[in-house]
Amino acid sequence: MTIEFTLTKRQLEMKGAIHGVAENVIRPQSLAWDRAGAVPDEFLRNFARMASAMGSSAMRSGLGEEKGSAEKMGGNVGTLIASEEISFGDAALLLCLPGPGLGGPPVRATGTAEQKERFFGIFQDVDAILRWGAYGLTEPGAGSDVAGIRTSCRKEGKHWVLNGRKCYITNGARAAWTVIFATIDPGLGRAGHRAFVVEKGTPGFAVGRIEEKMGLRASETAELVLEDCRVPEENLLGGEEAYVTKEGFMTAMKTFDNTRPIVATMAIGIGRAAYEYARAFVKENYVLSRPIPRYAALAERLARTGRNLHAARMMSWRAAEMADRGIPNAKEASMSKAMGGQAAIRACIEAIEICGAEGSIAKDHQLLEKWFRDIKVYDIFEGTGQIQRIVISKRLMTDLKSF
Ligand SMILES: Cc1cc2nc3c(=O)[nH]c(=O)nc-3n(C[C@H](O)[C@H](O)[C@H](O)COP(=O)(O)OP(=O)(O)OC[C@H]3O[C@@H](n4cnc5c(N)ncnc54)[C@H](O)[C@@H]3O)c2cc1C
């Protein structure tokens, strides 16, 4: 058994390069993007080109799909490193990056060879670099309770007819296609679920409300409406045979064992940004000018924050490394998501408290209040903290040999 947490030379170089971009190029524009509610297309285009040249799938498409690039960067662990560094600069940017995004994993896991070619093919076209995919599962009344989705699908000739409403879909309005989950019969639970790739412009497929969010404001979050939307049968992910057993749907869900550690490291990137800000603030303001007891107490709080972030990072790397080696990692992925979100939220709260009033003020050079707004959602999307803890406890109670 090997326990290896040493980054390769290639990974270290990549980490350093992305960190430089995050600190010097991304961070200075972060608050302006937040206020404008978007990252300019020109920036996204240039950034995506640069990321492709560097061979980083995480930089190319958030949770990306670019042949061979994840390997160049060092598999899932490489993607995690890039995610943390970009989020250190601006977390919303990572969600805005062109590429299939969260729509990628289900297509990769369940799509036929023809579907993968067709749906991923559009991202290989360098002249149309600003393209997105999206993932549409959540509905009003069915967020954590995934089995309860109500969007219906029925077969009519060579088409499926979809009716329903999806909410909070990242990049939903701009996406060239969205993986939409629907049900043939809500009474069947997960066995009734089907996943479709619904392309932009399909009659009956419309964008509803664009959400005004507390944090990650530069990232688009949209409502999608399906009204007698006729989807060609060849857009049913995996074809009919994939749904003979429950496996087709379960495979699509299992891919989130890959993405939860990525989301955890995105949170850690924000938490680290807040932690480093507070550490610099304490060093600058308290070391010589204030009585020693206060400095010692603040240093101890910072040390605890740093410890927790580091532990969460290691847990995420472990979950990602298991995925790289094809080892089932559902429990570890949930642990990393639960731990990463909590450690980072705590880091942002601590940082504001440590900086006192200065910490709560919105100024161009002071991003603590923005990080505080951005971080909360990391304990909500991709499965809330409570849901992760349920997954973990179920796994621990059914496999008593496991830690
Ligand atoms: C910025 C943003 C982007 C998003 N992007 C996407 C996207 O791209 N695609 C997509 O499909 N969805 C997306 N979502 C939706 C997100 O995945 C859901 O919000 C999330 O799953 C929680 O669902 P909910 O909001 O319906 O909350 P609910 O499920 O209603 O949960 C409310 C509260 O109840 C708790 N709870 C629920 N069930 C239990 C239980 N059994 N035991 C204990 N506590 C429980 C939850 O932990 C939570 O605290 C996004 C959301 C946001 C905010």
The ligand as an SDF file (V2000), in Angstrom:
LIG
                    3D

 53 58  0  0  0  0  0  0  0  0999 V2000
  -25.8880   28.3970   -6.9960 C   0  0  0  0  0  0  0  0  0  0  0  0
  -26.5890   27.0930   -7.2050 C   0  0  0  0  0  0  0  0  0  0  0  0
  -26.2990   26.3400   -8.3250 C   0  0  0  0  0  0  0  0  0  0  0  0
  -26.9750   25.1300   -8.5470 C   0  0  0  0  0  0  0  0  0  0  0  0
  -26.7180   24.4250   -9.6940 N   0  0  0  0  0  0  0  0  0  0  0  0
  -27.4730   23.3280   -9.9900 C   0  0  0  0  0  0  0  0  0  0  0  0
  -27.3310   22.6680  -11.2440 C   0  0  0  0  0  0  0  0  0  0  0  0
  -26.5130   23.0460  -12.0800 O   0  0  0  0  0  0  0  0  0  0  0  0
  -28.1510   21.6160  -11.5010 N   0  0  0  0  0  0  0  0  0  0  0  0
  -29.0650   21.1570  -10.6120 C   0  0  0  0  0  0  0  0  0  0  0  0
  -29.7670   20.1900  -10.9150 O   0  0  0  0  0  0  0  0  0  0  0  0
  -29.2220   21.7590   -9.3900 N   0  0  0  0  0  0  0  0  0  0  0  0
  -28.4450   22.8350   -9.0690 C   0  0  0  0  0  0  0  0  0  0  0  0
  -28.6150   23.4840   -7.8650 N   0  0  0  0  0  0  0  0  0  0  0  0
  -29.6110   22.9930   -6.9290 C   0  0  0  0  0  0  0  0  0  0  0  0
  -28.9970   22.3180   -5.7030 C   0  0  0  0  0  0  0  0  0  0  0  0
  -28.3880   21.1020   -6.0600 O   0  0  0  0  0  0  0  0  0  0  0  0
  -30.1020   22.1570   -4.6760 C   0  0  0  0  0  0  0  0  0  0  0  0
  -30.3990   23.4630   -4.1960 O   0  0  0  0  0  0  0  0  0  0  0  0
  -29.7090   21.2630   -3.5270 C   0  0  0  0  0  0  0  0  0  0  0  0
  -29.6760   19.9300   -3.9450 O   0  0  0  0  0  0  0  0  0  0  0  0
  -30.6600   21.3670   -2.3240 C   0  0  0  0  0  0  0  0  0  0  0  0
  -31.9830   21.2160   -2.7460 O   0  0  0  0  0  0  0  0  0  0  0  0
  -33.1220   22.2690   -2.2780 P   0  0  0  0  0  0  0  0  0  0  0  0
  -32.6150   23.6260   -2.5960 O   0  0  0  0  0  0  0  0  0  0  0  0
  -34.3890   21.8490   -2.9120 O   0  0  0  0  0  0  0  0  0  0  0  0
  -33.1780   22.1100   -0.7240 O   0  0  0  0  0  0  0  0  0  0  0  0
  -33.9820   20.9770    0.0810 P   0  0  0  0  0  0  0  0  0  0  0  0
  -33.6900   19.6400   -0.4740 O   0  0  0  0  0  0  0  0  0  0  0  0
  -35.3990   21.3840    0.1510 O   0  0  0  0  0  0  0  0  0  0  0  0
  -33.3090   21.0900    1.4900 O   0  0  0  0  0  0  0  0  0  0  0  0
  -33.6810   22.0820    2.4580 C   0  0  0  0  0  0  0  0  0  0  0  0
  -33.0360   21.7110    3.7880 C   0  0  0  0  0  0  0  0  0  0  0  0
  -33.5300   20.4410    4.2290 O   0  0  0  0  0  0  0  0  0  0  0  0
  -32.4330   19.5670    4.5000 C   0  0  0  0  0  0  0  0  0  0  0  0
  -32.8190   18.1940    4.1850 N   0  0  0  0  0  0  0  0  0  0  0  0
  -33.3780   17.7370    3.0410 C   0  0  0  0  0  0  0  0  0  0  0  0
  -33.5930   16.4010    3.1210 N   0  0  0  0  0  0  0  0  0  0  0  0
  -33.1650   16.0230    4.3500 C   0  0  0  0  0  0  0  0  0  0  0  0
  -33.1120   14.7690    5.0380 C   0  0  0  0  0  0  0  0  0  0  0  0
  -33.5450   13.6430    4.4770 N   0  0  0  0  0  0  0  0  0  0  0  0
  -32.5980   14.7510    6.3040 N   0  0  0  0  0  0  0  0  0  0  0  0
  -32.1220   15.8900    6.8860 C   0  0  0  0  0  0  0  0  0  0  0  0
  -32.1680   17.0940    6.2900 N   0  0  0  0  0  0  0  0  0  0  0  0
  -32.6640   17.1630    5.0380 C   0  0  0  0  0  0  0  0  0  0  0  0
  -31.3290   20.0550    3.5760 C   0  0  0  0  0  0  0  0  0  0  0  0
  -30.0490   19.6120    4.0220 O   0  0  0  0  0  0  0  0  0  0  0  0
  -31.5150   21.5430    3.6670 C   0  0  0  0  0  0  0  0  0  0  0  0
  -30.9000   22.0390    4.8350 O   0  0  0  0  0  0  0  0  0  0  0  0
  -27.9300   24.6660   -7.6120 C   0  0  0  0  0  0  0  0  0  0  0  0
  -28.2060   25.4340   -6.4650 C   0  0  0  0  0  0  0  0  0  0  0  0
  -27.5610   26.6220   -6.2660 C   0  0  0  0  0  0  0  0  0  0  0  0
  -27.9020   27.4210   -5.0340 C   0  0  0  0  0  0  0  0  0  0  0  0
  1  2  1  0
  2  3  1  0
  2 52  2  0
  3  4  2  0
  4  5  1  0
  4 50  1  0
  5  6  2  0
  6  7  1  0
  6 13  1  0
  7  8  2  0
  7  9  1  0
  9 10  1  0
 10 11  2  0
 10 12  1  0
 12 13  2  0
 13 14  1  0
 14 15  1  0
 14 50  1  0
 15 16  1  0
 16 17  1  0
 16 18  1  0
 18 19  1  0
 18 20  1  0
 20 21  1  0
 20 22  1  0
 22 23  1  0
 23 24  1  0
 24 25  2  0
 24 26  1  0
 24 27  1  0
 27 28  1  0
 28 29  2  0
 28 30  1  0
 28 31  1  0
 31 32  1  0
 32 33  1  0
 33 34  1  0
 33 48  1  0
 34 35  1  0
 35 36  1  0
 35 46  1  0
 36 37  1  0
 36 45  1  0
 37 38  2  0
 38 39  1  0
 39 40  1  0
 39 45  2  0
 40 41  1  0
 40 42  2  0
 42 43  1  0
 43 44  2  0
 44 45  1  0
 46 47  1  0
 46 48  1  0
 48 49  1  0
 50 51  2  0
 51 52  1  0
 52 53  1  0
M  END
$$$$
